[in-house]
Amino acid sequence: MSMLDHYLDAVEAARRLRTHPETVKRLIRMGKLPAIKFGNKWLIERHVLDQFAATYIPGPGAKRRLL
């Protein structure tokens, strides 16, 4: 198992949160979702995303989100 198996990119994180990848990137830029930049991708630790998802409430545009 490689170190990267412990991380999700913004697209995978968005699927888990049932939101758009740009929303995930915005949450990262705002400092609400801890992540690291690896090349041109943001990577979020799986356990960090699980903790975040437990309290995440989508905003008003949630009905337009991608699944």
CHARMM-style PDB file with segment names, atoms N, HN, CA, C and O in Angstrom:
ATOM      1  N   MET     1       0.850  -1.178   0.000  1.00  0.00      PROA
ATOM      2  CA  MET     1       0.000   0.000   0.000  1.00  0.00      PROA
ATOM      3  C   MET     1       0.896   1.242   0.000  1.00  0.00      PROA
ATOM      4  O   MET     1       1.768   1.389   0.856  1.00  0.00      PROA
ATOM      5  N   SER     2       0.672   2.123  -0.963  1.00  0.00      PROA
ATOM      6  HN  SER     2      -0.037   2.003  -1.658  1.00  0.00      PROA
ATOM      7  CA  SER     2       1.496   3.322  -1.042  1.00  0.00      PROA
ATOM      8  C   SER     2       0.921   4.424  -0.150  1.00  0.00      PROA
ATOM      9  O   SER     2      -0.219   4.344   0.308  1.00  0.00      PROA
ATOM     10  N   MET     3       1.724   5.434   0.081  1.00  0.00      PROA
ATOM     11  HN  MET     3       2.650   5.499  -0.291  1.00  0.00      PROA
ATOM     12  CA  MET     3       1.289   6.564   0.901  1.00  0.00      PROA
ATOM     13  C   MET     3       0.077   7.258   0.283  1.00  0.00      PROA
ATOM     14  O   MET     3      -0.788   7.756   1.004  1.00  0.00      PROA
ATOM     15  N   LEU     4       0.013   7.292  -1.048  1.00  0.00      PROA
ATOM     16  HN  LEU     4       0.715   6.888  -1.633  1.00  0.00      PROA
ATOM     17  CA  LEU     4      -1.089   7.986  -1.708  1.00  0.00      PROA
ATOM     18  C   LEU     4      -2.422   7.278  -1.530  1.00  0.00      PROA
ATOM     19  O   LEU     4      -3.469   7.878  -1.773  1.00  0.00      PROA
ATOM     20  N   ASP     5      -2.409   6.017  -1.111  1.00  0.00      PROA
ATOM     21  HN  ASP     5      -1.558   5.531  -0.913  1.00  0.00      PROA
ATOM     22  CA  ASP     5      -3.660   5.299  -0.867  1.00  0.00      PROA
ATOM     23  C   ASP     5      -4.418   5.879   0.324  1.00  0.00      PROA
ATOM     24  O   ASP     5      -5.608   5.614   0.495  1.00  0.00      PROA
ATOM     25  N   HSD     6      -3.739   6.660   1.136  1.00  0.00      PROA
ATOM     26  HN  HSD     6      -2.773   6.876   0.997  1.00  0.00      PROA
ATOM     27  CA  HSD     6      -4.361   7.268   2.314  1.00  0.00      PROA
ATOM     28  C   HSD     6      -4.996   8.623   1.992  1.00  0.00      PROA
ATOM     29  O   HSD     6      -5.524   9.294   2.879  1.00  0.00      PROA
ATOM     30  N   TYR     7      -4.942   9.017   0.719  1.00  0.00      PROA
ATOM     31  HN  TYR     7      -4.513   8.472  -0.001  1.00  0.00      PROA
ATOM     32  CA  TYR     7      -5.427  10.330   0.307  1.00  0.00      PROA
ATOM     33  C   TYR     7      -6.474  10.212  -0.794  1.00  0.00      PROA
ATOM     34  O   TYR     7      -6.506   9.239  -1.546  1.00  0.00      PROA
ATOM     35  N   LEU     8      -7.327  11.226  -0.868  1.00  0.00      PROA
ATOM     36  HN  LEU     8      -7.301  12.017  -0.257  1.00  0.00      PROA
ATOM     37  CA  LEU     8      -8.304  11.363  -1.941  1.00  0.00      PROA
ATOM     38  C   LEU     8      -8.050  12.693  -2.632  1.00  0.00      PROA
ATOM     39  O   LEU     8      -7.664  13.665  -1.983  1.00  0.00      PROA
ATOM     40  N   ASP     9      -8.265  12.745  -3.949  1.00  0.00      PROA
ATOM     41  HN  ASP     9      -8.579  11.955  -4.476  1.00  0.00      PROA
ATOM     42  CA  ASP     9      -8.150  14.032  -4.624  1.00  0.00      PROA
ATOM     43  C   ASP     9      -9.488  14.766  -4.513  1.00  0.00      PROA
ATOM     44  O   ASP     9     -10.444  14.237  -3.946  1.00  0.00      PROA
ATOM     45  N   ALA    10      -9.551  15.975  -5.049  1.00  0.00      PROA
ATOM     46  HN  ALA    10      -8.774  16.405  -5.509  1.00  0.00      PROA
ATOM     47  CA  ALA    10     -10.751  16.808  -4.903  1.00  0.00      PROA
ATOM     48  C   ALA    10     -11.972  16.175  -5.561  1.00  0.00      PROA
ATOM     49  O   ALA    10     -13.085  16.314  -5.052  1.00  0.00      PROA
ATOM     50  N   VAL    11     -11.784  15.487  -6.677  1.00  0.00      PROA
ATOM     51  HN  VAL    11     -10.880  15.374  -7.091  1.00  0.00      PROA
ATOM     52  CA  VAL    11     -12.910  14.846  -7.370  1.00  0.00      PROA
ATOM     53  C   VAL    11     -13.478  13.710  -6.521  1.00  0.00      PROA
ATOM     54  O   VAL    11     -14.694  13.596  -6.364  1.00  0.00      PROA
ATOM     55  N   GLU    12     -12.602  12.876  -5.978  1.00  0.00      PROA
ATOM     56  HN  GLU    12     -11.615  12.969  -6.106  1.00  0.00      PROA
ATOM     57  CA  GLU    12     -13.061  11.769  -5.126  1.00  0.00      PROA
ATOM     58  C   GLU    12     -13.716  12.298  -3.851  1.00  0.00      PROA
ATOM     59  O   GLU    12     -14.729  11.765  -3.397  1.00  0.00      PROA
ATOM     60  N   ALA    13     -13.132  13.346  -3.281  1.00  0.00      PROA
ATOM     61  HN  ALA    13     -12.309  13.778  -3.649  1.00  0.00      PROA
ATOM     62  CA  ALA    13     -13.704  13.946  -2.070  1.00  0.00      PROA
ATOM     63  C   ALA    13     -15.084  14.526  -2.368  1.00  0.00      PROA
ATOM     64  O   ALA    13     -16.001  14.401  -1.556  1.00  0.00      PROA
ATOM     65  N   ALA    14     -15.233  15.160  -3.530  1.00  0.00      PROA
ATOM     66  HN  ALA    14     -14.489  15.261  -4.190  1.00  0.00      PROA
ATOM     67  CA  ALA    14     -16.528  15.731  -3.914  1.00  0.00      PROA
ATOM     68  C   ALA    14     -17.589  14.645  -4.044  1.00  0.00      PROA
ATOM     69  O   ALA    14     -18.738  14.847  -3.651  1.00  0.00      PROA
ATOM     70  N   ARG    15     -17.215  13.508  -4.588  1.00  0.00      PROA
ATOM     71  HN  ARG    15     -16.282  13.344  -4.908  1.00  0.00      PROA
ATOM     72  CA  ARG    15     -18.173  12.400  -4.694  1.00  0.00      PROA
ATOM     73  C   ARG    15     -18.647  11.962  -3.315  1.00  0.00      PROA
ATOM     74  O   ARG    15     -19.834  11.715  -3.104  1.00  0.00      PROA
ATOM     75  N   ARG    16     -17.718  11.869  -2.391  1.00  0.00      PROA
ATOM     76  HN  ARG    16     -16.754  12.070  -2.562  1.00  0.00      PROA
ATOM     77  CA  ARG    16     -18.082  11.446  -1.025  1.00  0.00      PROA
ATOM     78  C   ARG    16     -18.952  12.478  -0.317  1.00  0.00      PROA
ATOM     79  O   ARG    16     -19.841  12.126   0.459  1.00  0.00      PROA
ATOM     80  N   LEU    17     -18.691  13.751  -0.589  1.00  0.00      PROA
ATOM     81  HN  LEU    17     -17.969  14.037  -1.220  1.00  0.00      PROA
ATOM     82  CA  LEU    17     -19.470  14.820   0.038  1.00  0.00      PROA
ATOM     83  C   LEU    17     -20.736  15.148  -0.754  1.00  0.00      PROA
ATOM     84  O   LEU    17     -21.570  15.934  -0.304  1.00  0.00      PROA
ATOM     85  N   ARG    18     -20.871  14.548  -1.922  1.00  0.00      PROA
ATOM     86  HN  ARG    18     -20.193  13.910  -2.287  1.00  0.00      PROA
ATOM     87  CA  ARG    18     -22.002  14.811  -2.825  1.00  0.00      PROA
ATOM     88  C   ARG    18     -22.097  16.294  -3.164  1.00  0.00      PROA
ATOM     89  O   ARG    18     -23.142  16.932  -3.033  1.00  0.00      PROA
ATOM     90  N   THR    19     -20.962  16.805  -3.603  1.00  0.00      PROA
ATOM     91  HN  THR    19     -20.113  16.288  -3.710  1.00  0.00      PROA
ATOM     92  CA  THR    19     -20.883  18.204  -4.003  1.00  0.00      PROA
ATOM     93  C   THR    19     -19.963  18.295  -5.217  1.00  0.00      PROA
ATOM     94  O   THR    19     -19.493  17.271  -5.711  1.00  0.00      PROA
ATOM     95  N   HSD    20     -19.708  19.477  -5.690  1.00  0.00      PROA
ATOM     96  HN  HSD    20     -20.091  20.309  -5.289  1.00  0.00      PROA
ATOM     97  CA  HSD    20     -18.880  19.698  -6.876  1.00  0.00      PROA
ATOM     98  C   HSD    20     -17.406  19.793  -6.472  1.00  0.00      PROA
ATOM     99  O   HSD    20     -17.099  20.299  -5.393  1.00  0.00      PROA
ATOM    100  N   PRO    21     -16.493  19.315  -7.319  1.00  0.00      PROA
ATOM    101  CA  PRO    21     -15.061  19.422  -7.005  1.00  0.00      PROA
ATOM    102  C   PRO    21     -14.603  20.858  -6.728  1.00  0.00      PROA
ATOM    103  O   PRO    21     -13.721  21.074  -5.896  1.00  0.00      PROA
ATOM    104  N   GLU    22     -15.191  21.832  -7.413  1.00  0.00      PROA
ATOM    105  HN  GLU    22     -15.907  21.657  -8.089  1.00  0.00      PROA
ATOM    106  CA  GLU    22     -14.816  23.230  -7.155  1.00  0.00      PROA
ATOM    107  C   GLU    22     -15.210  23.654  -5.743  1.00  0.00      PROA
ATOM    108  O   GLU    22     -14.537  24.487  -5.136  1.00  0.00      PROA
ATOM    109  N   THR    23     -16.288  23.092  -5.222  1.00  0.00      PROA
ATOM    110  HN  THR    23     -16.835  22.416  -5.715  1.00  0.00      PROA
ATOM    111  CA  THR    23     -16.690  23.379  -3.845  1.00  0.00      PROA
ATOM    112  C   THR    23     -15.640  22.848  -2.879  1.00  0.00      PROA
ATOM    113  O   THR    23     -15.296  23.512  -1.900  1.00  0.00      PROA
ATOM    114  N   VAL    24     -15.134  21.658  -3.153  1.00  0.00      PROA
ATOM    115  HN  VAL    24     -15.413  21.119  -3.948  1.00  0.00      PROA
ATOM    116  CA  VAL    24     -14.084  21.073  -2.312  1.00  0.00      PROA
ATOM    117  C   VAL    24     -12.837  21.956  -2.361  1.00  0.00      PROA
ATOM    118  O   VAL    24     -12.232  22.228  -1.324  1.00  0.00      PROA
ATOM    119  N   LYS    25     -12.455  22.398  -3.541  1.00  0.00      PROA
ATOM    120  HN  LYS    25     -12.947  22.177  -4.383  1.00  0.00      PROA
ATOM    121  CA  LYS    25     -11.277  23.262  -3.674  1.00  0.00      PROA
ATOM    122  C   LYS    25     -11.480  24.585  -2.942  1.00  0.00      PROA
ATOM    123  O   LYS    25     -10.546  25.114  -2.339  1.00  0.00      PROA
ATOM    124  N   ARG    26     -12.693  25.115  -2.992  1.00  0.00      PROA
ATOM    125  HN  ARG    26     -13.452  24.685  -3.482  1.00  0.00      PROA
ATOM    126  CA  ARG    26     -12.998  26.352  -2.278  1.00  0.00      PROA
ATOM    127  C   ARG    26     -12.883  26.145  -0.769  1.00  0.00      PROA
ATOM    128  O   ARG    26     -12.338  26.994  -0.064  1.00  0.00      PROA
ATOM    129  N   LEU    27     -13.395  25.021  -0.276  1.00  0.00      PROA
ATOM    130  HN  LEU    27     -13.838  24.332  -0.849  1.00  0.00      PROA
ATOM    131  CA  LEU    27     -13.286  24.715   1.153  1.00  0.00      PROA
ATOM    132  C   LEU    27     -11.822  24.609   1.576  1.00  0.00      PROA
ATOM    133  O   LEU    27     -11.455  25.032   2.672  1.00  0.00      PROA
ATOM    134  N   ILE    28     -10.998  24.047   0.709  1.00  0.00      PROA
ATOM    135  HN  ILE    28     -11.296  23.703  -0.181  1.00  0.00      PROA
ATOM    136  CA  ILE    28      -9.559  23.939   0.983  1.00  0.00      PROA
ATOM    137  C   ILE    28      -8.936  25.336   1.040  1.00  0.00      PROA
ATOM    138  O   ILE    28      -8.212  25.657   1.982  1.00  0.00      PROA
ATOM    139  N   ARG    29      -9.220  26.168   0.031  1.00  0.00      PROA
ATOM    140  HN  ARG    29      -9.809  25.908  -0.735  1.00  0.00      PROA
ATOM    141  CA  ARG    29      -8.651  27.520  -0.013  1.00  0.00      PROA
ATOM    142  C   ARG    29      -9.082  28.361   1.186  1.00  0.00      PROA
ATOM    143  O   ARG    29      -8.324  29.203   1.667  1.00  0.00      PROA
ATOM    144  N   MET    30     -10.311  28.127   1.669  1.00  0.00      PROA
ATOM    145  HN  MET    30     -10.927  27.443   1.279  1.00  0.00      PROA
ATOM    146  CA  MET    30     -10.831  28.872   2.822  1.00  0.00      PROA
ATOM    147  C   MET    30     -10.268  28.355   4.140  1.00  0.00      PROA
ATOM    148  O   MET    30     -10.487  28.960   5.190  1.00  0.00      PROA
ATOM    149  N   GLY    31      -9.541  27.238   4.090  1.00  0.00      PROA
ATOM    150  HN  GLY    31      -9.363  26.747   3.237  1.00  0.00      PROA
ATOM    151  CA  GLY    31      -8.953  26.678   5.297  1.00  0.00      PROA
ATOM    152  C   GLY    31      -9.905  25.819   6.106  1.00  0.00      PROA
ATOM    153  O   GLY    31      -9.600  25.454   7.241  1.00  0.00      PROA
ATOM    154  N   LYS    32     -11.053  25.492   5.536  1.00  0.00      PROA
ATOM    155  HN  LYS    32     -11.301  25.789   4.613  1.00  0.00      PROA
ATOM    156  CA  LYS    32     -12.042  24.680   6.251  1.00  0.00      PROA
ATOM    157  C   LYS    32     -11.807  23.187   6.092  1.00  0.00      PROA
ATOM    158  O   LYS    32     -12.275  22.390   6.906  1.00  0.00      PROA
ATOM    159  N   LEU    33     -11.082  22.805   5.047  1.00  0.00      PROA
ATOM    160  HN  LEU    33     -10.701  23.451   4.386  1.00  0.00      PROA
ATOM    161  CA  LEU    33     -10.780  21.398   4.787  1.00  0.00      PROA
ATOM    162  C   LEU    33      -9.270  21.272   4.580  1.00  0.00      PROA
ATOM    163  O   LEU    33      -8.756  21.710   3.551  1.00  0.00      PROA
ATOM    164  N   PRO    34      -8.560  20.690   5.527  1.00  0.00      PROA
ATOM    165  CA  PRO    34      -7.103  20.554   5.403  1.00  0.00      PROA
ATOM    166  C   PRO    34      -6.725  19.650   4.225  1.00  0.00      PROA
ATOM    167  O   PRO    34      -7.317  18.589   4.021  1.00  0.00      PROA
ATOM    168  N   ALA    35      -5.737  20.089   3.463  1.00  0.00      PROA
ATOM    169  HN  ALA    35      -5.257  20.951   3.628  1.00  0.00      PROA
ATOM    170  CA  ALA    35      -5.271  19.324   2.308  1.00  0.00      PROA
ATOM    171  C   ALA    35      -3.839  19.732   1.989  1.00  0.00      PROA
ATOM    172  O   ALA    35      -3.340  20.748   2.472  1.00  0.00      PROA
ATOM    173  N   ILE    36      -3.195  18.918   1.166  1.00  0.00      PROA
ATOM    174  HN  ILE    36      -3.601  18.093   0.773  1.00  0.00      PROA
ATOM    175  CA  ILE    36      -1.852  19.255   0.693  1.00  0.00      PROA
ATOM    176  C   ILE    36      -1.871  19.304  -0.825  1.00  0.00      PROA
ATOM    177  O   ILE    36      -2.641  18.599  -1.476  1.00  0.00      PROA
ATOM    178  N   LYS    37      -1.019  20.140  -1.372  1.00  0.00      PROA
ATOM    179  HN  LYS    37      -0.393  20.713  -0.843  1.00  0.00      PROA
ATOM    180  CA  LYS    37      -0.902  20.255  -2.824  1.00  0.00      PROA
ATOM    181  C   LYS    37       0.168  19.275  -3.278  1.00  0.00      PROA
ATOM    182  O   LYS    37       1.293  19.305  -2.779  1.00  0.00      PROA
ATOM    183  N   PHE    38      -0.178  18.405  -4.222  1.00  0.00      PROA
ATOM    184  HN  PHE    38      -1.092  18.381  -4.628  1.00  0.00      PROA
ATOM    185  CA  PHE    38       0.756  17.421  -4.766  1.00  0.00      PROA
ATOM    186  C   PHE    38       0.716  17.573  -6.275  1.00  0.00      PROA
ATOM    187  O   PHE    38      -0.214  17.107  -6.933  1.00  0.00      PROA
ATOM    188  N   GLY    39       1.742  18.235  -6.821  1.00  0.00      PROA
ATOM    189  HN  GLY    39       2.497  18.614  -6.287  1.00  0.00      PROA
ATOM    190  CA  GLY    39       1.709  18.553  -8.246  1.00  0.00      PROA
ATOM    191  C   GLY    39       0.602  19.563  -8.492  1.00  0.00      PROA
ATOM    192  O   GLY    39       0.588  20.641  -7.897  1.00  0.00      PROA
ATOM    193  N   ASN    40      -0.333  19.207  -9.378  1.00  0.00      PROA
ATOM    194  HN  ASN    40      -0.322  18.331  -9.861  1.00  0.00      PROA
ATOM    195  CA  ASN    40      -1.447  20.115  -9.656  1.00  0.00      PROA
ATOM    196  C   ASN    40      -2.744  19.665  -8.987  1.00  0.00      PROA
ATOM    197  O   ASN    40      -3.822  20.153  -9.329  1.00  0.00      PROA
ATOM    198  N   LYS    41      -2.644  18.739  -8.038  1.00  0.00      PROA
ATOM    199  HN  LYS    41      -1.769  18.343  -7.760  1.00  0.00      PROA
ATOM    200  CA  LYS    41      -3.834  18.216  -7.360  1.00  0.00      PROA
ATOM    201  C   LYS    41      -3.806  18.526  -5.872  1.00  0.00      PROA
ATOM    202  O   LYS    41      -2.746  18.599  -5.249  1.00  0.00      PROA
ATOM    203  N   TRP    42      -4.993  18.704  -5.324  1.00  0.00      PROA
ATOM    204  HN  TRP    42      -5.853  18.644  -5.829  1.00  0.00      PROA
ATOM    205  CA  TRP    42      -5.144  18.782  -3.879  1.00  0.00      PROA
ATOM    206  C   TRP    42      -5.429  17.386  -3.373  1.00  0.00      PROA
ATOM    207  O   TRP    42      -6.240  16.664  -3.954  1.00  0.00      PROA
ATOM    208  N   LEU    43      -4.766  16.996  -2.287  1.00  0.00      PROA
ATOM    209  HN  LEU    43      -4.107  17.582  -1.815  1.00  0.00      PROA
ATOM    210  CA  LEU    43      -4.983  15.684  -1.686  1.00  0.00      PROA
ATOM    211  C   LEU    43      -5.457  15.850  -0.249  1.00  0.00      PROA
ATOM    212  O   LEU    43      -4.894  16.620   0.530  1.00  0.00      PROA
ATOM    213  N   ILE    44      -6.512  15.102   0.079  1.00  0.00      PROA
ATOM    214  HN  ILE    44      -6.969  14.477  -0.554  1.00  0.00      PROA
ATOM    215  CA  ILE    44      -7.113  15.152   1.409  1.00  0.00      PROA
ATOM    216  C   ILE    44      -6.969  13.778   2.039  1.00  0.00      PROA
ATOM    217  O   ILE    44      -7.292  12.769   1.412  1.00  0.00      PROA
ATOM    218  N   GLU    45      -6.485  13.733   3.277  1.00  0.00      PROA
ATOM    219  HN  GLU    45      -6.223  14.553   3.786  1.00  0.00      PROA
ATOM    220  CA  GLU    45      -6.374  12.445   3.964  1.00  0.00      PROA
ATOM    221  C   GLU    45      -7.773  11.868   4.178  1.00  0.00      PROA
ATOM    222  O   GLU    45      -8.707  12.590   4.526  1.00  0.00      PROA
ATOM    223  N   ARG    46      -7.903  10.563   3.968  1.00  0.00      PROA
ATOM    224  HN  ARG    46      -7.145   9.976   3.685  1.00  0.00      PROA
ATOM    225  CA  ARG    46      -9.211   9.901   4.094  1.00  0.00      PROA
ATOM    226  C   ARG    46      -9.850  10.148   5.455  1.00  0.00      PROA
ATOM    227  O   ARG    46     -11.032  10.481   5.534  1.00  0.00      PROA
ATOM    228  N   HSD    47      -9.080   9.989   6.524  1.00  0.00      PROA
ATOM    229  HN  HSD    47      -8.119   9.718   6.460  1.00  0.00      PROA
ATOM    230  CA  HSD    47      -9.667  10.151   7.860  1.00  0.00      PROA
ATOM    231  C   HSD    47     -10.076  11.598   8.114  1.00  0.00      PROA
ATOM    232  O   HSD    47     -11.045  11.848   8.830  1.00  0.00      PROA
ATOM    233  N   VAL    48      -9.351  12.553   7.536  1.00  0.00      PROA
ATOM    234  HN  VAL    48      -8.563  12.350   6.954  1.00  0.00      PROA
ATOM    235  CA  VAL    48      -9.704  13.964   7.679  1.00  0.00      PROA
ATOM    236  C   VAL    48     -11.027  14.233   6.957  1.00  0.00      PROA
ATOM    237  O   VAL    48     -11.891  14.939   7.478  1.00  0.00      PROA
ATOM    238  N   LEU    49     -11.180  13.670   5.762  1.00  0.00      PROA
ATOM    239  HN  LEU    49     -10.479  13.097   5.339  1.00  0.00      PROA
ATOM    240  CA  LEU    49     -12.427  13.853   5.020  1.00  0.00      PROA
ATOM    241  C   LEU    49     -13.596  13.204   5.760  1.00  0.00      PROA
ATOM    242  O   LEU    49     -14.691  13.765   5.803  1.00  0.00      PROA
ATOM    243  N   ASP    50     -13.370  12.037   6.337  1.00  0.00      PROA
ATOM    244  HN  ASP    50     -12.481  11.581   6.303  1.00  0.00      PROA
ATOM    245  CA  ASP    50     -14.433  11.365   7.095  1.00  0.00      PROA
ATOM    246  C   ASP    50     -14.892  12.230   8.271  1.00  0.00      PROA
ATOM    247  O   ASP    50     -16.090  12.345   8.531  1.00  0.00      PROA
ATOM    248  N   GLN    51     -13.940  12.836   8.979  1.00  0.00      PROA
ATOM    249  HN  GLN    51     -12.967  12.743   8.769  1.00  0.00      PROA
ATOM    250  CA  GLN    51     -14.283  13.720  10.099  1.00  0.00      PROA
ATOM    251  C   GLN    51     -15.030  14.954   9.605  1.00  0.00      PROA
ATOM    252  O   GLN    51     -16.016  15.375  10.210  1.00  0.00      PROA
ATOM    253  N   PHE    52     -14.557  15.527   8.508  1.00  0.00      PROA
ATOM    254  HN  PHE    52     -13.756  15.185   8.016  1.00  0.00      PROA
ATOM    255  CA  PHE    52     -15.197  16.713   7.942  1.00  0.00      PROA
ATOM    256  C   PHE    52     -16.614  16.382   7.477  1.00  0.00      PROA
ATOM    257  O   PHE    52     -17.541  17.155   7.720  1.00  0.00      PROA
ATOM    258  N   ALA    53     -16.786  15.246   6.813  1.00  0.00      PROA
ATOM    259  HN  ALA    53     -16.033  14.619   6.615  1.00  0.00      PROA
ATOM    260  CA  ALA    53     -18.091  14.849   6.275  1.00  0.00      PROA
ATOM    261  C   ALA    53     -19.130  14.668   7.373  1.00  0.00      PROA
ATOM    262  O   ALA    53     -20.322  14.873   7.141  1.00  0.00      PROA
ATOM    263  N   ALA    54     -18.691  14.290   8.556  1.00  0.00      PROA
ATOM    264  HN  ALA    54     -17.723  14.123   8.745  1.00  0.00      PROA
ATOM    265  CA  ALA    54     -19.622  14.073   9.668  1.00  0.00      PROA
ATOM    266  C   ALA    54     -20.325  15.364  10.086  1.00  0.00      PROA
ATOM    267  O   ALA    54     -21.413  15.320  10.660  1.00  0.00      PROA
ATOM    268  N   THR    55     -19.705  16.515   9.800  1.00  0.00      PROA
ATOM    269  HN  THR    55     -18.821  16.551   9.334  1.00  0.00      PROA
ATOM    270  CA  THR    55     -20.292  17.793  10.205  1.00  0.00      PROA
ATOM    271  C   THR    55     -20.610  18.702   9.023  1.00  0.00      PROA
ATOM    272  O   THR    55     -21.102  19.812   9.224  1.00  0.00      PROA
ATOM    273  N   TYR    56     -20.343  18.259   7.801  1.00  0.00      PROA
ATOM    274  HN  TYR    56     -19.944  17.357   7.638  1.00  0.00      PROA
ATOM    275  CA  TYR    56     -20.536  19.093   6.615  1.00  0.00      PROA
ATOM    276  C   TYR    56     -22.013  19.228   6.277  1.00  0.00      PROA
ATOM    277  O   TYR    56     -22.732  18.236   6.154  1.00  0.00      PROA
ATOM    278  N   ILE    57     -22.453  20.473   6.129  1.00  0.00      PROA
ATOM    279  HN  ILE    57     -21.870  21.279   6.228  1.00  0.00      PROA
ATOM    280  CA  ILE    57     -23.818  20.762   5.699  1.00  0.00      PROA
ATOM    281  C   ILE    57     -23.705  21.572   4.411  1.00  0.00      PROA
ATOM    282  O   ILE    57     -23.216  22.702   4.437  1.00  0.00      PROA
ATOM    283  N   PRO    58     -24.155  21.010   3.274  1.00  0.00      PROA
ATOM    284  CA  PRO    58     -24.065  21.741   2.005  1.00  0.00      PROA
ATOM    285  C   PRO    58     -24.826  23.061   2.067  1.00  0.00      PROA
ATOM    286  O   PRO    58     -25.830  23.189   2.768  1.00  0.00      PROA
ATOM    287  N   GLY    59     -24.325  24.030   1.321  1.00  0.00      PROA
ATOM    288  HN  GLY    59     -23.509  23.925   0.752  1.00  0.00      PROA
ATOM    289  CA  GLY    59     -24.948  25.346   1.288  1.00  0.00      PROA
ATOM    290  C   GLY    59     -26.184  25.390   0.406  1.00  0.00      PROA
ATOM    291  O   GLY    59     -26.681  24.348  -0.022  1.00  0.00      PROA
ATOM    292  N   PRO    60     -26.687  26.598   0.130  1.00  0.00      PROA
ATOM    293  CA  PRO    60     -27.929  26.775  -0.614  1.00  0.00      PROA
ATOM    294  C   PRO    60     -27.933  26.167  -2.012  1.00  0.00      PROA
ATOM    295  O   PRO    60     -28.995  25.776  -2.497  1.00  0.00      PROA
ATOM    296  N   GLY    61     -26.798  26.073  -2.666  1.00  0.00      PROA
ATOM    297  HN  GLY    61     -25.936  26.390  -2.272  1.00  0.00      PROA
ATOM    298  CA  GLY    61     -26.748  25.526  -4.018  1.00  0.00      PROA
ATOM    299  C   GLY    61     -26.662  24.019  -4.062  1.00  0.00      PROA
ATOM    300  O   GLY    61     -26.392  23.456  -5.123  1.00  0.00      PROA
ATOM    301  N   ALA    62     -26.881  23.353  -2.961  1.00  0.00      PROA
ATOM    302  HN  ALA    62     -27.101  23.811  -2.099  1.00  0.00      PROA
ATOM    303  CA  ALA    62     -26.686  21.906  -2.862  1.00  0.00      PROA
ATOM    304  C   ALA    62     -27.527  21.120  -3.851  1.00  0.00      PROA
ATOM    305  O   ALA    62     -27.113  20.047  -4.288  1.00  0.00      PROA
ATOM    306  N   LYS    63     -28.697  21.628  -4.214  1.00  0.00      PROA
ATOM    307  HN  LYS    63     -29.034  22.500  -3.859  1.00  0.00      PROA
ATOM    308  CA  LYS    63     -29.539  20.865  -5.127  1.00  0.00      PROA
ATOM    309  C   LYS    63     -28.946  20.782  -6.527  1.00  0.00      PROA
ATOM    310  O   LYS    63     -29.403  19.973  -7.334  1.00  0.00      PROA
ATOM    311  N   ARG    64     -27.939  21.599  -6.835  1.00  0.00      PROA
ATOM    312  HN  ARG    64     -27.568  22.256  -6.179  1.00  0.00      PROA
ATOM    313  CA  ARG    64     -27.293  21.569  -8.144  1.00  0.00      PROA
ATOM    314  C   ARG    64     -26.028  20.721  -8.151  1.00  0.00      PROA
ATOM    315  O   ARG    64     -25.329  20.658  -9.163  1.00  0.00      PROA
ATOM    316  N   ARG    65     -25.736  20.083  -7.054  1.00  0.00      PROA
ATOM    317  HN  ARG    65     -26.303  20.134  -6.232  1.00  0.00      PROA
ATOM    318  CA  ARG    65     -24.471  19.356  -6.913  1.00  0.00      PROA
ATOM    319  C   ARG    65     -24.414  18.128  -7.819  1.00  0.00      PROA
ATOM    320  O   ARG    65     -25.438  17.547  -8.178  1.00  0.00      PROA
ATOM    321  N   LEU    66     -23.204  17.756  -8.173  1.00  0.00      PROA
ATOM    322  HN  LEU    66     -22.372  18.228  -7.881  1.00  0.00      PROA
ATOM    323  CA  LEU    66     -22.966  16.560  -8.974  1.00  0.00      PROA
ATOM    324  C   LEU    66     -22.850  15.355  -8.068  1.00  0.00      PROA
ATOM    325  O   LEU    66     -22.329  15.457  -6.958  1.00  0.00      PROA
ATOM    326  N   LEU    67     -23.329  14.221  -8.530  1.00  0.00      PROA
ATOM    327  HN  LEU    67     -23.752  14.139  -9.433  1.00  0.00      PROA
ATOM    328  CA  LEU    67     -23.211  12.995  -7.743  1.00  0.00      PROA
ATOM    329  C   LEU    67     -22.094  12.142  -8.238  1.00  0.00      PROA
ATOM    330  OT1 LEU    67     -21.849  11.067  -7.691  1.00  0.00      PROA
TER     331      LEU     67
END
